[in-house]
Amino acid sequence: MTKETNIDNFAELKRIIARLRSAEGCPWDRQQTHDSLRPYLIEECYEVLQALEEGDSQKLCEELGDVLLQIMLHAQIAAEEGQFTVEDVVRGISNKLIHRHPHVFGDIEVKDAAEVRQNWEALKSAERDEDESLLSSVPKSMPALSYSQSIQRRVASVGFDWEKTEDILEKLSEEVREIINSKDKEEKAREFGDLLFVLVNIARRLDIDMETSLSGANQRFYNRFTCMEQLCRQRGVTFGDLSFDQQNALWEEAKRKVG
């Protein structure tokens, strides 16, 4: 590669990936398969989400590049096996976007984003086989909360939904009572799953992403607990030796300090 190489060019990225996978390329890249790359793709997607949460545009740019690398590697492996090329990937998503946006590329008129979503789901439904479930294309390997939110969103798009959010809140109370009245651990676990499912439904109705919301709660807990540990070190005390009331008082102090 020379100084004159245009590394801003997509075709050049394709050549770089092909060279890495060639006999003269990188031993590590050559031995990768679709299966071996799976954990890296998942990890890179989570790093993009973290960059978004942090609001770090420079980090987001870098992490999106890492996701693009995974896409390019999968496309290159597929091309070597005669399955498809990266051009097929680009062509496929371009055709899909045009087909599913007739209000932009066709003569369909819509009044708002809600109608766009309705049309999108109707077009997706028409693309499915006659005996294929509405839920079949939702990846079951998704995190459970995200999967729950996705399948609930799908069924709501065809009218299978609570009429009012208040009705779901009543269902939430019912699920709590069922946990309390459960006879054994297995039944409690099942009822707890139902409780989480209802919470996801409420979050969807309020336009709250459960994964993001819980991630924020986890981060706040982390910040507060590490602050408590720091306060203990400053005061020469051991956290585990404090009474429950003392720990709670320290927790409230940490909340005031770090939010």
Secondary structure, 3 states (H helix, E strand, C coil): CCCCCCCCCHHHHHHHHHHHHCCCCCHHHHCCCHHHHHHHHHHHHHHHHHHHHHCCHHHHHHHHHHHHHHHHHHHHHHHHCCCCCHHHHHHHHHHHHHHCCHHHHCCCCCCCHHHHHHHHHHHHHHHCCCCCCCCCCCCCCCCHHHHHHHHHHHHHCCCCCCCCHHHHHHHHHHHHHHHHCCCCHHHHHHHHHHHHHHHHHHHHHCCCCHHHHHHHHHHHHHHHHHHHHHHHHHHCCCHHHCCHHHHHHHHHHHHHHHC
